[in-house]
Amino acid sequence: MEVIRVEGGHPVSGTVTVEGAKNSALKLMAATILAPGVTTLENVPNISDVHIMGKVLKELGATIEVVNAHTLRIDTGNVDSWETPYSLVAQMRASTAVLGPLLARFGKAIVAMPGGCNIGARKIDMHILGLEALGVEFDVDHGDIYASAPNGLTGTTVTLDFASVGATENLIMASVHAKGTTVIDNAAREPEIVDLANMLNKMGANIQGAGSPVIEIHGVGELHPVTHAVVGDRIEAGTFVAVGGMVGQPITVRGFDPQHLGLVLRKYEQMGIVVQRGEREVTVSRTRELSPVDIQTLPFPGFPTDMQAQTMCLLSVARGACVVTENVFESRFMFASELQRMGSDIVIQGHHAVVHGVEGLSGAEVRSPDLRGGAALVMAGLVADGVTTVSDIHHIDRGYERFVEKLQALGAHVGRVSIPDVSLEDYRQG
């Protein structure tokens, strides 16, 4: 198996450009089902999750031309299936995003229950309840979701219990052809929602209010293919911003809108990180010790759960104590036990983590528990004493394109290394 080996203590600085947003690209790929013909997506990240979504679309009958590393031409004109295989959906929860488009196009869909990172329950109850309000009937059997709209989809008002990104996206895509007007109340406000609405509107949809808590979708007839560029990845950008805060030397992160990291950047400034904002970039640096700051994860514009692990990594070497509260995924603190192996002082109490800053971290063999936690462990290794080896790096590959190469370009002593395919415990014991 491959691991990432990090040698700590070396200067890390320079400029890095982020790719298109994973969490947007996957939903935009699913949305191409709504517009039969050839849609061109630009600025698509070349990551494993995108490859899986591509396989899902091909299973449905689409053809995909890879124009270059970041441009796809997706032809959904011959999509004639509405069933997604478990073998693919089990690898990635975002593949349930085809549910809404399939219902809008065919009036039925069969989708396996989702997989993805093991960071907590990913109930799709809100997807189902919202779609039921539009006239969809559901039956869940043997791990598959059978959905049909025998009388078509009819617009109505749907109030979400929680501002779920996935439920909001599925409802938007299902509603574009619905009769009348659909109103989503307590809708998710993430930039990726806005990106989806922008592309659908270019296709001929009538969506208003994306980015606000209330979204209106006025049903229309057929949509047409377009060319659309994926929005920059704010979470990849935030990860490299956190790297800059960790190592202290200046790092410039390009290719995204700094407003999409508004609260993260403000919290980092409170920690003592200097943030210089540009139109499509930020430069971060640090000349003093990090200060502890309490954070709690919430839907956008709150502090993103996808930046919790990277931020806890920073706080683990701050001078003082603070509390990190996880309000989105109940199992996202698995990363903390791996960071403890590197010498951090973290105590988990329910959905709170009490973090006491330590003088420094020590290199160790650790396991990537999920996508963001894995990236954070590599980040910790950059300042740890000695060598850190991170295994289970397939999680990192799901969301970061050329993560190791980008760190190397910044001067980090990091690389991918193949080791015998043994259990992690055997590896740790030598």
N, C-alpha and C positions, 0 to 999 in steps of 0.2 A: 504494500500500500504506500501511497505518497503521504508525506508529512511536510509541514512548513517549519524550517529550522531558522531561528532568529538569534543572532549574536548581539547582545545588548551593549549599550554604552558608546555607540558610534554616532557622529554628527548626522542629523537628518534635516534637510532643508531643500528649498527649491520650489518648483511649480508643477502642479498636477492638474490634468483636465478630466472631469468626470464624464461618464457616459449618459445615455438616456435613462430615464427612470424605469427600473424593473417593474415597479408596481403600476406604472402607466402602460408600458409596452404590452404587457400580458393582456390587459383589458382592451386595448386598442386592437390587438390581434383578434380577440374574440369578437369585437364589434364589426370586423370586416364581413362576418356572416350576414349582417343586415343589408349590405349593399352588394348584390350579385355582380361580379365582374372583378376587375383588377384594381386593388387598392395598393398604393405604394407607401410604405412606412419607412421614414428616415430616422437616423439617430437611435436605432434599436440596439440595446446592449447585447453583446455576443456572450451570453451566459447560458448555463444549463437550463434554467427555468424557461427561457425563451425557446430553447431547442425542444423542450417537452411540449410547450404550447403549440409549437409548429407541428409536432407529431399528432397532437389532438386534432388540429384542423385537417391534417391530411387524412386521418381516420374518418373524418366526416365527409371527405370528398374534395377538399380544397387542394390546389397545387401551389407550391411556394418556390419562387425563384430568388436565390440569394444573389443580389446584384453586386454587393460588396459586403465587407464585414459588418456594416451597420445599416444596410438598406435591404428591405424585403419587398418583393412584389407578390401579393397574396391574391390568388384568383379563387373566389368563392362561387363562381357562376355554376359549377357542377356539384356543389354540396347537395347531397341527396340522402344523408343519414342524420339522425338526431340522437344517436347513442354514443356516449364516450366510454372507452374501455377503462376498467378499474386499474389495469396495469400502469396506465399513464396518470389518471387522476390521483391515485394513491401517492404519487411522488410529489404532488404540488397542489395545494389547496386552491390556488387561483384558477385552476382549470374549471372550477364550477362557474366561472364567469360566462361560459358558453350557454348556461341555462336560459338566461334572459333572451339572448339573440335567437336561440333555437325556437323558443316559444313564440317570439315575434314573427319569425319567418315561416315556421311549420305548424305552430299551434300545439306542439308536443315536444317532449325531450325526455331522454333517459340519461341520468348523470350519476356516476358512482359517488359515494360519500367521499369528501376530500381528505387529502393527506397533507404533507408539508413538514415544517419544523415542529418538533415536539415541545411546544412552549405553552401548552394549555388547551383547554376545550375550545373547539372552533365550531360551535353550534351554528347551523344555518337556519335556525328557527325563524329569525327575522326575515330571511329571504322567502321562506315558505309562507309565512303569515302575510307578508306584503303582496306576494304574487297571488295568493288566494283571494285577496281583496279585489284583484283585477279580473278574477274569474277563472283562475287556474285551479285544477283539482290535482291532489297529490296522493301518491301511495308509495310508502317506503317499504321495500321488501328485499331481504338478503343483501343489505348494503347498497342497494341501488335506489335512486329517487326517480319515480315515474311521474311525469308531469304532463298534463294535457289541458287544453282550453277548448272544450267541445262547442262552446257558444262564442268563441272569440274572446279577445281581451277588451275590457271596457274601463275607461279612465275613472278614477275615484281618488279620494284623499287617503293617504297612508301615513300614519304617524308611527315612527320607529321608536322602540323603547330605548335604544342606544344608537348613537350616530355611527352606525356600522358602514364602513367603506364598501365592503362587498355587497351588502344588501342594497345600498344606495345605487351602486353601479348596475346590479342586476335589474332593479326596478326601472332605472332610466332606460336601459336597453330594451326591456320588455315593453315599455310604454310608448316607444316611438311610433308604433303602428296601431296602438290601441284607439278605440273609438272615444272621442271626446278628450277631456283634459285630465291628466293625472297630477296630483300634488303630493310631493314627498315632504312631510313635516319632520323636523329634527334630522334632516339629511346630513350626511358627512360633508365636510367642507374642504377636504384635502385638495392640494393643487392637482393631484392626479384625477380627481373628479372633474375639475375644470378642463383639464386636457381632453378627457373623454367627451365631455359635452361640446367642446370646441370642434373636435373632429366630426362628431355626429351632426352638428349644425352645418358644417361645410358639406356634408353628404345630403343635406336637405331636411334634416330634422328641425323641430321647433322646441328648443329647450331654453328656458329662462331661469335665472337665479342660481346657476351652478357656482359654488363657492360661498353660498349663504345657507342658512338653516332651512330655507324653504325653496324647493325646486319645482317648477311647473313644466310639464311636458305635454304639448299639444300634439295629438296623434296626426300623422301625415301618411301619405301613400308611399310609393317606392322611394328608396334612397339610392344615390348613385356613388360610385367609387371616387376616391380623391387621393391626393398626395398629402401626407401629413408628417411633420417631424415631432418625435417624442420629446416631451419636456425633460429638462436636465434632472438628474437624480439627486434630490436634496439629501437623501440618507447617505449615499456614497460621499457626497460633498461633506456632510456632517462628520463622517468617519475620518476623513483626512483633516478636517478642522480640528477634531479631537487629537489626532496624531500631532498636529502642530502645537496644541496646548500641552501635550505630554512631553514632547522633546524640548520645547522652548524656542528652538531656532525658527526663523520666519519660513512659513509655508504659504504659498499662494494657491488657492483652489479655484479653478475656472470651469465655466460651462453650466452654470445654474443661476437661479434667481435668489439672492441672499434673503429676500423677504420670505421665502419658503422655509427659512430656518430662523425666523424672527425670535422666538422665545429661547431657542437653543443658544443663539449668539448672545442674547442678553444675559442668560445664566452664566455663560462662559466668561463674559466680561466681569460679572460679580466674583468669579473665581480668581480673577487677576490676569486673565488672558486678554491681550490687546487685539482688537478686531478692527481692521480697516475694510470698509465695505466699498465695492465698486458696483457698476451696473450689472455685470455678469460674473463677478468674482469677489472673493474676500482674501485678505492676507492676515494671518494670525501669527502672533509671537508672544513670548513671555520673558520677563526679566526678574520676576520675583516668585516666591513660593506660592503654590496654589492655596486658595482659601476654600473652606468647606461651604457648600450651599445645599439646602434642601431642595429636592425636586420631586414632582409627582407626575406620572404619565397620564395624559388625557388625549382625546381626539383633537385633531387640528382645529384651532390654532394653539392648542395646548402643547405640552412637551411630548414629543413622539416616543412611543414605546420602542420604536426601532433605533432610538439613540440612547436608550437607558443603559445598556451594557457598556458602551464606549464611555459614557459619562461616569458610571460607577468606577471604571478603570481610572479616570482622572482623579476622582474623589478619594480613591484608595491611597493616593500619595499626597493628599492635601494635608495641611497642618491644622488638625482639629477633627471634630466629629460632625456628622450630618445624617439625615434620614432620606432614603430613596423609597418612594411609594409607587408600587406598580398597580395601576388601576385597570389595565387592559387585558393582560394575559397572566393568569395565576401561576404559571410554572416558569416564568421567565427568569427566575433567580437561580436556575441551575448553573448558569455561568459563574455565580459567586463562589461555589464550592471549588471550581477549577482555579479561580483567581486566588483563593485561599492557599492553594498548593504553592503559589508563588510568594506567599508571605503576607498577604493582605489580612486586615482585621475587620471582618464583616460578620455580623450576626443577623440571621433571618428571623423575623417575627411576623408570621402570617404574610401579608402582602407588603410588609415594610422591611427594609434592610437598613440596619444601623451600621454606618461605615466610620471607622476610626482610622484616620490617616496614619501611615507608617513612614519610616525614614526612606525605605527603598524596597524594591521587589527583587526576588531571586529567581533565576532561570529554573525551569522545571519541565517535566513531561506532562502535558495537559491535553485534554480532549475538547474539541469544538462541540458544544452542546447544541448549537443552532447557528443560523446564518450570522446574526449580529454579534453574538457571544464569541464566535470563532474569530471574527475580525478584531474584536476587542482584546482577545488573548494575544494575538500577534502584535497588536499595538503595545500591550504591556511588556512584551518581550523586548521591545526597542529600548526600554530604559532599565530593564532588569539586569542584575549582575549575573554574568555568565550566559549560558545558552538555554533557550526555551524551544521546545519541540511541540508543535500543535498537530494533533492527529484528527481524523474525521473531517478533513478539509473539504470534502464534497459539499458540506453545508456552505462554506465560504464561496465556492464556485457557483452556487445557485444565484448569488446576487452581486458579485464583484467580478468585473472583467479585468484580467491581467493584474490582480491585486498585488501579487509578489513583484511583478515587473515594475509597477508604478512606485512601489516602495524602494526598489533597487535604484530607480532613476533619481530618487530623493537622497540617495546615499546610504540607505539602510543595508546592513549586512544580513540579508534574508534570502532564502532559496527553498525550492521544492526538492525534497530528497526522497528517493524510493528506499523503503526498508522491507524486510521480510514480512509477509502477510501473517502476523501473529496477533494475539490479543493484546490490548493495551496494557493489561496488567503484566503479561509476560514481558512486554517491551520495557515497562517501567522497572522491572526487576532485573533487566539485563539479559 
